[in-house]
Amino acid sequence: MEEFVVLVNPEDEVLGLMEKQQAHVNGLLHRAFSVFLFNRNGEMLLQKRASGKYHSPLKWTNAVCSHPRMEETYLEGARRRLKEELGIDAELTHKFNFIYKADVGNGLWEHELDHVFTGVFEDEFHLNIDEVEEVRYISMEDLDQEMTGQPDHFTEWFKIILEEYKHYFATR
């Protein structure tokens, strides 16, 4: 089944729909969301993308990143993807949004108006193996060390979104 993304301008006004992979080839601005989940110890959940993903396979990234559908809010999309990828439900809080563009290799671009959500989750996961290879929690200190020492183990967009996340909380 073809997946479509919602093309927007920088003010989040809808311009139309485009097949997801084509939007990534063309580098067109589209709606997206990112979810950061934490356990009660403040460790961040990372997921390793499945080996069959058409870009960035087997790279570590935040809990969920995806795209809302045309008639779906950012929050509804985020909660849908938590269920589809991790097999969970969690209360999410919207934190901020921003626009970024990242080269994800093989002629593909992520150019997204990204809404970032956070939540706490400590229960069982029911991973969709077509989406997620594995998950793990990590302290922010250990994450910083891993990203510095092995940056190619992480998705390009996660590097950008994590910096925005840190900046957001540093200015609060």
N, C-alpha and C positions, 0 to 999 in steps of 0.2 A: 504494500500500500504506500502510495506517495505521501510524503509529509510536506506541508507547506508552512512557510513562515510569513508573518505579517510585516510587510515593508512599511516603514514610517519615515517621517522627517525628524530632525532633532527635537521638535516640540511634541513628538509622539502622536502626530496626526497621521492616520492611516492613508497610505498611498496605494495599497493593493496587496495581493498575495503572490508568492513565487515559490516554486518547488525548492525545498530546503537546500539541496546540493547545488542547484543553479545559483541561488542567492550567495552561497559560499564561494562559488567560482567567480561570480561578478563582484563580490565584496560589497554588497548593498546593505545599507542600514536596515536592521530588523529588530523586532522585539525579542527580548530574552529575559531569563531570570536565573539567579544563582542562589543556592541554599547552602548555608554554613550551619552544620549541626555540631553540637558539643555535648559531652557527657557532664556529669555533675562536678568532675574534677577540672573542668575547663579545657579538656583536650578536644581537639577538632577531629571530626570524622573525615577520613579521606576514602575515596573509592578509586580502584584501579579499573580503567575502562576495559571492556571486553576486547578480546583479540580480534573479533570480527568487525569492529567499528571502522567506518570508511575513512576516518582520519583520527589521528592521535590514539591508536590502539595501545593498550597496556601501559598507558601513562596515568600517573596519579593526578587526581583533581579533587575539588571539593565535593560534598555529599551529592549534589545534583546541580546540573546546568542544563537548561533546555529552552524551549520556546512556547509561549502561550499560543493557543489556537485563536482564530478570528473572533469568536464569540465568548472568549474565556478571559477572565481577569488574570493579572500576573500571579496573584495568590492562588487562584484556582488551578492554574497551570503548574505551579510549584508543588501543590499538594497532590495533583494527579501524577506528576513524575516521581514523587517520593514513593507512591504506591506502585507505579509501574517498574521502577528500577530497583528499589530497596525493599519493597513489600511492607512499607510502614506508613503510619500516619503520625504526624507531629504538629503541635501548635507552632505556627510561624509568625514572626514579627518582621514587618517591612522596616528596613534601616535606611536605605538611600538608593539612588539610581545614578548612573553615569553612562557615558558613551565611550567605547573603546574600539580599536581596530587591531587585529593580531593576525600575522601570517602563521597559519597552522601547517604549512608544507603542502607539497604536491599541487601547487597552484590554487590552494583554498585559503579563504579569509574568513575570520569571524569579525564582523562589523556590527556591533550590537548596542542597542539602548537597553542596558542591563539593570534590572531591579534586584537588589540584594536583600535576602531574608535570612533570619537566624532562628534557631530553635534548639531545644534540649531534647535528647533522646537517649534512653538507656534501656533497651529491651532487645528482643530477637529481631534479626533481619531475615527476610526471605528474598534473597537476591535473584534477580532476573539474569540468568547467565548470558543472555544475548546482549545485555547492556553492561553488566558489572562482573569483573573477574573476582574481586575480593574487596573487603573494606577493613579499615583499621582506625583506631584513635591514636592521636599523636599530640604531644605537648607543643605549644607554639615555639618554644626554644628549640626542641628537636626538629621541628618542621623547618625553622630558619636554617639550621645547620645542614639538613638534607638538601634544601633548595640551593644553598650556596655551594655545597660539595658536588651535587649531582643534578644540576638544573634541567638536564635533558630527560630526567625521569618524570617530569611534571608537564602538564599541558600549558601551552603558551598563555591561554586566557586565565588560567588559575593564578599564574604569576602576577598578572596585571590586576585581577580582581582582589587578590590577597593584599597587594600594596594599597589599593583603594580602601579596603576594609580597615587595615591598620591606620591609614591616614584619617579615616572617618572617626575612629575611636580615639585617636591621639588628639583630635581637635574638639572633643566633647568634654 
